[in-house]
Amino acid sequence: MAETGKTTCRGLRWALIGSVALNLLVAGAIVGGILAHDRRPPPPMVRDVSLGVLGGAFSKDDRAALRASAQSHGPQFREMRRQARSDMETLIAALREEPWNRAEVEHVLARHKERTVTRLEIGEALILQRFDAMGPQERRAFADRLAHAPRFDRPDGPPPPPQGDAQ
């Protein structure tokens, strides 16, 4: 009888040790996730520049070069985001006024449109700079990828890729 008690105690002890270890593992994973969350690098500035339908046709290297070029506009993008936040507060206040302030809303929407056009112009300039940096073969390869990229104007999707050796 004494040996059965020792065996049961030993088994219970191992179960307790395993339970504590598992709890520490789970707690460590949670704490690690919380601490690592703040260590992620900020998103690249290029997210403020839309490449539209052209984006998928650029190679990985082209996208990296575009991202690097867009970094030079970082302060301008930050200022535009600051203005957008301020305008959003102004818009919300103007919409809540009774009667609502139509003139202020029109003014805020005009500034929003101006910022959007500015971002599009920056994106266009970056794309054209990238095309200037490409050689003829790179531009042809880009055009081929663009021709086969999904587009909204084709309900049946992109055409099939060319057969054989396309130049």
CYANA upper distance limits for C-alpha pairs under 8 A (distance plus 0.5 A):
  1 MET  CA      5 GLY  CA      7.04
  2 ALA  CA      6 LYS  CA      6.94
  3 GLU  CA      7 THR  CA      6.64
  4 THR  CA      8 THR  CA      6.59
  5 GLY  CA      9 CYS  CA      6.52
  6 LYS  CA     10 ARG  CA      6.48
  7 THR  CA     11 GLY  CA      6.63
  8 THR  CA     12 LEU  CA      6.53
  9 CYS  CA     13 ARG  CA      6.50
 10 ARG  CA     14 TRP  CA      6.85
 11 GLY  CA     15 ALA  CA      6.71
 12 LEU  CA     16 LEU  CA      6.63
 13 ARG  CA     17 ILE  CA      6.69
 14 TRP  CA     18 GLY  CA      6.55
 15 ALA  CA     19 SER  CA      6.59
 16 LEU  CA     20 VAL  CA      6.68
 17 ILE  CA     21 ALA  CA      6.63
 18 GLY  CA     22 LEU  CA      6.62
 19 SER  CA     23 ASN  CA      6.68
 20 VAL  CA     24 LEU  CA      6.68
 21 ALA  CA     25 LEU  CA      6.66
 22 LEU  CA     26 VAL  CA      6.76
 23 ASN  CA     27 ALA  CA      6.60
 24 LEU  CA     28 GLY  CA      6.43
 25 LEU  CA     29 ALA  CA      6.72
 26 VAL  CA     30 ILE  CA      6.82
 27 ALA  CA     31 VAL  CA      6.66
 28 GLY  CA     32 GLY  CA      6.33
 29 ALA  CA     33 GLY  CA      6.54
 30 ILE  CA     34 ILE  CA      6.80
 31 VAL  CA     35 LEU  CA      6.67
 32 GLY  CA     36 ALA  CA      6.40
 33 GLY  CA     37 HIS  CA      6.53
 34 ILE  CA     38 ASP  CA      8.00
 35 LEU  CA     39 ARG  CA      7.89
 36 ALA  CA     40 ARG  CA      7.59
 43 PRO  CA     47 ARG  CA      8.12
 44 PRO  CA     67 ARG  CA      7.70
 44 PRO  CA     71 GLN  CA      8.17
 45 MET  CA     49 VAL  CA      8.30
 45 MET  CA     67 ARG  CA      7.70
 45 MET  CA     70 ALA  CA      6.92
 45 MET  CA     71 GLN  CA      6.34
 45 MET  CA     73 HIS  CA      8.48
 45 MET  CA     74 GLY  CA      6.56
 45 MET  CA     77 PHE  CA      8.01
 46 VAL  CA     50 SER  CA      8.22
 46 VAL  CA     66 LEU  CA      8.08
 46 VAL  CA     67 ARG  CA      5.72
 46 VAL  CA     70 ALA  CA      6.04
 46 VAL  CA     71 GLN  CA      7.55
 48 ASP  CA     77 PHE  CA      7.41
 48 ASP  CA    119 ARG  CA      7.51
 49 VAL  CA     70 ALA  CA      8.24
 49 VAL  CA    119 ARG  CA      6.42
 49 VAL  CA    120 LEU  CA      7.27
 49 VAL  CA    122 ILE  CA      7.65
 49 VAL  CA    123 GLY  CA      5.72
 50 SER  CA     55 GLY  CA      8.39
 50 SER  CA    119 ARG  CA      8.39
 50 SER  CA    120 LEU  CA      7.56
 50 SER  CA    123 GLY  CA      6.90
 51 LEU  CA     55 GLY  CA      5.22
 51 LEU  CA    123 GLY  CA      7.12
 51 LEU  CA    127 ILE  CA      8.35
 53 VAL  CA     57 ALA  CA      8.26
 53 VAL  CA    151 ARG  CA      7.72
 54 LEU  CA     58 PHE  CA      7.25
 54 LEU  CA    146 LEU  CA      7.29
 55 GLY  CA     63 ARG  CA      8.26
 56 GLY  CA    146 LEU  CA      8.18
 56 GLY  CA    149 ALA  CA      7.62
 57 ALA  CA    142 PHE  CA      6.45
 57 ALA  CA    143 ALA  CA      8.27
 57 ALA  CA    145 ARG  CA      5.65
 57 ALA  CA    146 LEU  CA      5.55
 57 ALA  CA    149 ALA  CA      7.33
 58 PHE  CA     62 ASP  CA      6.07
 58 PHE  CA     63 ARG  CA      6.59
 58 PHE  CA    142 PHE  CA      6.91
 58 PHE  CA    145 ARG  CA      8.46
 59 SER  CA     63 ARG  CA      6.73
 59 SER  CA    142 PHE  CA      8.35
 60 LYS  CA     64 ALA  CA      6.74
 61 ASP  CA     65 ALA  CA      6.68
 62 ASP  CA     66 LEU  CA      6.62
 62 ASP  CA    130 ARG  CA      7.78
 63 ARG  CA     67 ARG  CA      6.53
 64 ALA  CA     68 ALA  CA      6.69
 65 ALA  CA     69 SER  CA      6.69
 65 ALA  CA    130 ARG  CA      8.19
 66 LEU  CA     70 ALA  CA      6.57
 66 LEU  CA    126 LEU  CA      6.99
 66 LEU  CA    127 ILE  CA      7.84
 66 LEU  CA    130 ARG  CA      7.49
 67 ARG  CA     71 GLN  CA      6.85
 68 ALA  CA     72 SER  CA      7.90
 69 SER  CA     73 HIS  CA      8.24
 69 SER  CA    126 LEU  CA      7.41
 70 ALA  CA     74 GLY  CA      7.40
 70 ALA  CA    126 LEU  CA      7.75
 73 HIS  CA     77 PHE  CA      6.78
 74 GLY  CA     78 ARG  CA      6.65
 75 PRO  CA     79 GLU  CA      6.71
 76 GLN  CA     80 MET  CA      6.75
 77 PHE  CA     81 ARG  CA      6.69
 78 ARG  CA     82 ARG  CA      6.69
 79 GLU  CA     83 GLN  CA      6.66
 80 MET  CA     84 ALA  CA      6.57
 80 MET  CA    115 ARG  CA      7.24
 81 ARG  CA     85 ARG  CA      6.72
 82 ARG  CA     86 SER  CA      6.83
 83 GLN  CA     87 ASP  CA      6.50
 84 ALA  CA     88 MET  CA      6.56
 84 ALA  CA    112 HIS  CA      7.57
 85 ARG  CA     89 GLU  CA      7.01
 86 SER  CA     90 THR  CA      6.87
 87 ASP  CA     91 LEU  CA      6.45
 87 ASP  CA    108 VAL  CA      6.48
 87 ASP  CA    112 HIS  CA      8.48
 88 MET  CA     92 ILE  CA      6.63
 89 GLU  CA     93 ALA  CA      6.74
 90 THR  CA     94 ALA  CA      6.59
 90 THR  CA    104 GLU  CA      8.46
 90 THR  CA    108 VAL  CA      7.97
 91 LEU  CA     95 LEU  CA      6.62
 91 LEU  CA    104 GLU  CA      7.88
 91 LEU  CA    105 VAL  CA      6.30
 91 LEU  CA    108 VAL  CA      6.95
 92 ILE  CA     96 ARG  CA      6.73
 93 ALA  CA     97 GLU  CA      6.86
 94 ALA  CA    100 TRP  CA      6.40
 94 ALA  CA    101 ASN  CA      5.52
 94 ALA  CA    102 ARG  CA      7.98
 94 ALA  CA    104 GLU  CA      6.84
 94 ALA  CA    105 VAL  CA      6.84
 95 LEU  CA    100 TRP  CA      5.68
 95 LEU  CA    101 ASN  CA      6.93
 95 LEU  CA    102 ARG  CA      8.45
 95 LEU  CA    105 VAL  CA      7.86
 96 ARG  CA    100 TRP  CA      6.75
 97 GLU  CA    101 ASN  CA      6.87
101 ASN  CA    105 VAL  CA      6.89
102 ARG  CA    106 GLU  CA      6.64
103 ALA  CA    107 HIS  CA      6.71
104 GLU  CA    108 VAL  CA      6.69
105 VAL  CA    109 LEU  CA      6.62
106 GLU  CA    110 ALA  CA      6.60
107 HIS  CA    111 ARG  CA      6.89
108 VAL  CA    112 HIS  CA      6.73
109 LEU  CA    113 LYS  CA      6.66
110 ALA  CA    114 GLU  CA      6.69
111 ARG  CA    115 ARG  CA      6.76
112 HIS  CA    116 THR  CA      6.70
113 LYS  CA    117 VAL  CA      6.66
114 GLU  CA    118 THR  CA      6.70
115 ARG  CA    119 ARG  CA      6.74
116 THR  CA    120 LEU  CA      6.75
117 VAL  CA    121 GLU  CA      6.60
118 THR  CA    122 ILE  CA      6.72
119 ARG  CA    123 GLY  CA      6.66
120 LEU  CA    124 GLU  CA      6.56
121 GLU  CA    125 ALA  CA      6.65
122 ILE  CA    126 LEU  CA      6.72
123 GLY  CA    127 ILE  CA      6.65
124 GLU  CA    128 LEU  CA      6.66
125 ALA  CA    129 GLN  CA      6.63
126 LEU  CA    130 ARG  CA      6.72
127 ILE  CA    131 PHE  CA      6.76
128 LEU  CA    132 ASP  CA      6.65
129 GLN  CA    133 ALA  CA      6.83
130 ARG  CA    134 MET  CA      6.96
131 PHE  CA    139 ARG  CA      7.39
134 MET  CA    138 GLU  CA      6.08
134 MET  CA    139 ARG  CA      6.53
135 GLY  CA    139 ARG  CA      6.76
136 PRO  CA    140 ARG  CA      6.69
137 GLN  CA    141 ALA  CA      6.63
138 GLU  CA    142 PHE  CA      6.59
139 ARG  CA    143 ALA  CA      6.63
140 ARG  CA    144 ASP  CA      6.67
141 ALA  CA    145 ARG  CA      6.76
142 PHE  CA    146 LEU  CA      6.56
143 ALA  CA    147 ALA  CA      6.57
144 ASP  CA    148 HIS  CA      7.04
145 ARG  CA    149 ALA  CA      6.60
147 ALA  CA    158 PRO  CA      8.01
147 ALA  CA    159 PRO  CA      8.37
148 HIS  CA    158 PRO  CA      5.79
148 HIS  CA    159 PRO  CA      6.63
148 HIS  CA    160 PRO  CA      7.60
148 HIS  CA    161 PRO  CA      7.04
149 ALA  CA    158 PRO  CA      6.59
150 PRO  CA    154 ARG  CA      8.47
150 PRO  CA    157 GLY  CA      6.28
150 PRO  CA    158 PRO  CA      5.78
151 ARG  CA    157 GLY  CA      7.20
151 ARG  CA    158 PRO  CA      7.29
152 PHE  CA    157 GLY  CA      8.45
154 ARG  CA    158 PRO  CA      7.29
162 PRO  CA    166 ALA  CA      6.99
